[in-house]
């Protein structure tokens, strides 16, 4: 099975010049903990609730003034839509993440794949192993 068969296709994105307050409100509205960050039709980063908490709020930055570009991770890890789901699970394990942006071969964002997508729409075994690896890292923090 391919990533495109299990990924979520309705992806909301943040812009680098959005405030972290706006990004957090979008996360709340769609019930997620991470947003891809796009600019000029390209994926330029990812911002997570953890980024907002540790890189903005904990440092006293005003959420209504601090920009997403100040707190986002600009090193973007991703998976291609035509890769096997096992490759996505392996990448999540290695990278210690629970979700990955999905790009087409022209490097355009086409979706998001999460461990939950792998567990509910494919083989729960590969998702379970990936979650075990991600959880190990989280416990070590």
N, C-alpha and C positions, 0 to 999 in steps of 0.2 A: 504494500500500500504506500502511496506517495503522501508527502506532507500536504499537498493541495487538497487531498481527500478528507483531511481531518481538521485543517486550520479554520480559524474564525476569519471570515472575509470582511466583515463590517468593522473596519479599524478607524478609530478616532485618533487624531494626531494633535500634538502641541506644536507651536511654533517657537523658535528660539527666543523671540522677543515677547512672548506671552509672560505674564507674571506667574510666579509659582502658585499664587492664590488661584488664578484661573485654571492652571493645570490640576491643582488639588480638587477644585470644584468639578472639573470634568471627570476626574478619577472617581469622585463620589457619585456623580450622576450615572456613570456606566458601571460602577462597582468593580473597579480594577485597581491594581497597585502599581501599574507601569504604563507609560505612554511612549510611543515612538515620537521622535521630534523630527519634523520635516521642514525643509526650506528649498525653494526653487525646484520642486518636484523630486527632491532627493532626501533620503534618510540621513540625518546628520547626527543623531544621538538618540538616547533613551533617557527618560526621567522617571524615577520611581518614587514611591512614597517615602522610602528610606533616604533617597537623595534629598528630598525636600526637608525631611526631619533633621538629618545630620549636617547638611551643607548650607541650609538656610536658617531654619528655626533655632537650632542649637547654637548657631553663631550670631544670633540676634539680628538677622536680616529681616526686614519687614516684608512679609509675604506679598503685600500689594505693590511693592516696589522692586523686589528682587526678580530678576529675569530667569527664565528656564535655562538659558545658555550658561548662567553662572553656576548651576548645580547639576546639570545633566552629565551623563557619561557620554563622551564623544567617541569613544572607541566602541563601535557598534558590532556586536556579534549577531550573526543571522544564519539562516538556513535558506536554501533555494526550494521553491515550490515543487520542483520535480525530483527532489531527493527522497529516498525511502524514509519512512517514519522512524526506522531504527537509527538512521543517521542523526535525526533530530534528537532522539532520546540520548544517544551517545554524546552529542554536542552539549546538551543540557547537563549531563553528568560531569563532563570534563570542565565546563565553564561554571558549574555550580549555580545555575539559574533555573527558574521554573517556567520561563517563557522565552520565546525567541521571535523576533520579527521574521517574516517570510518575504523573500524577494523573488522576482522573476529573473530571468537571465540578463535582462537589460538593467538590472539592479533597481527596479521600481518596487516599492512596497505594495504587496498584494494581500497580506494577511498577518496574523499572529498565530503561533502554535504554542499551546501551554501543555504542561504535564497532564492536566485534566482532559484535554482533547485527546491525547494519546491513550489515556486510561479508559475513557468512555466510548471512544469511536474506533479503537483499534485493539491492540494486544495489551491488556493490563499488565502483563509481565514486564514488558520493556519500560513502561511508565513507572512501575513499582521499583525496578532497579534504579532508574534515573532518580526517582524521589529519594531513595535510600542514600545515594551518593550526595545529592544536594543537601539533604538533612544532616549528613555527617559534617559537612562544612559549616552549616549554620550552628550546630551544637558546639563547634570549636571556637566560635566567635566570643 
